[in-house]
Each structure stands twice: as structure tokens, then as C-alpha cells.
Amino acid sequence: MAFYAVLYYAGLRPAEAVGLRRSDCHLPEKGWGTLTLRETRPVSGKQWTDSGERHDRRGLKAREATSDRPVPIPPVLVAILRAHLKEFGTAKEGRVFGNERGGVVGSSTYWRVWEEARMYALPPERVDSPLAGRPYDLRHACITRWLNAGVPIAEVARRVGNSPEVIHRRYHGCIDGHEEVANARIALALREDGDG
């Protein structure tokens, strides 16, 4: 559950969640926390990695290899992660998520579990629909929620590791619905400045 929660509440990519370590998590007892993302662990196949492991070790997407990305996380996610770590501890290398042997969680595993969970979570008539068809859709739901809440595009982009242009292009549908709110804010600012 905690794996999917970091996608939904923090907008992580699945490969970023796989690479998340306990040392990357600031999880206070109360209030907001922070995940400081440092690496991603995409599945590349043993023949394509320098280490011979299935999961490559890479820096964050569209960033220099040594840069990190702090992501504020809401109290609900802090609580989920604290409970997860209390129950399961950490996997090898201090990773928050591990497979049954403590190794790296494979994409086939989190996809299989997601497909099974959809069977229980969705009404029967929606199971064959594209609704939440893949784990990555939790990231999309997170971004859409933030945009609909009025979080500025630049801040959403910073948190999820995209450019504002990508966010605007990909999520223009929920951004376009905010024109009236933006107009009201501008009108209020103009009145306060004496221009309206």
C-alpha cells in the first residue's frame, strides 16, 4: 500500500519509489514531511546495466546525476510511510520498499499486485475500463489533484520533476478550467492596487 501511496500523494514515478531509501525520508510525528529523491531504479535488464543487475541505478530524470529533488509530503503519507517502516523495516541498502528477499521490487510485481487490487477496488463494470489501468496513473491523479487545487504549474513541475511546459502540455485540460479563478484573483489585485 505504501508503495502506491508515494505515487498518489507525492507524484513519484514508480522507478523513483523503487529507489527510495529510509535516509531520503524526513517523517516527523506530526505535520508535513519530505522525500528527498536521489536516484531512480528503472528496469533495464541485466545485459544493459554496468552492474549486471536487472535494475539500473540512475540519477533523476532530466537532471544531473548528482542532483536531488525534495518533495514535501502531506501528513497522511507521512503516517503511511511510518507505519510501513514500523511493520516491514527496510530492504537491502536501506530501501523503503523491497521484495520478499529484500531485493529491488520488480515492475512485474507492482503491476501484478495493481491488477489484482483493481479487481477488488473497482465496480465490476469498470475493471475492464482504462480507469487507473496502470500504477503510473496514480502519479497522474496526484498531478491533476494539485493543479485542480490551484498549486502553481511551476511548483507542481518542481515537485514531480518535470518542466512547466510538460505539465502545461500534458495537463492542459485541468489547467484550462481555472480561467475564472485566475480572472477573479487578477481583478482583486487590481482593486487593491487602485487600478480596478
Number of C-alpha atoms within 10 A of each C-alpha: 10 19 21 19 18 25 23 22 22 23 28 28 22 24 22 22 25 24 26 25 22 18 11 18 20 16 20 13 11 11 12 16 20 19 23 17 22 19 24 21 22 19 19 14 12 13 10 13 14 9 11 12 15 17 23 21 18 17 18 20 13 9 12 10 12 10 11 17 17 16 20 16 21 15 17 14 20 26 19 17 21 17 13 17 16 10 9 11 15 17 20 14 13 16 21 26 25 21 13 9 9 15 13 22 24 18 16 10 11 18 15 12 13 17 16 11 11 18 13 10 10 14 10 11 7 13 16 12 10 9 11 17 15 14 21 18 17 23 22 19 16 20 27 21 15 18 21 15 10 14 13 13 20 14 15 22 17 14 18 19 22 16 15 16 12 12 20 17 10 12 16 13 11 15 18 11 11 14 10 10 11 12 11 11 12 13 14 14 13 12 11 10 9 8 9 10
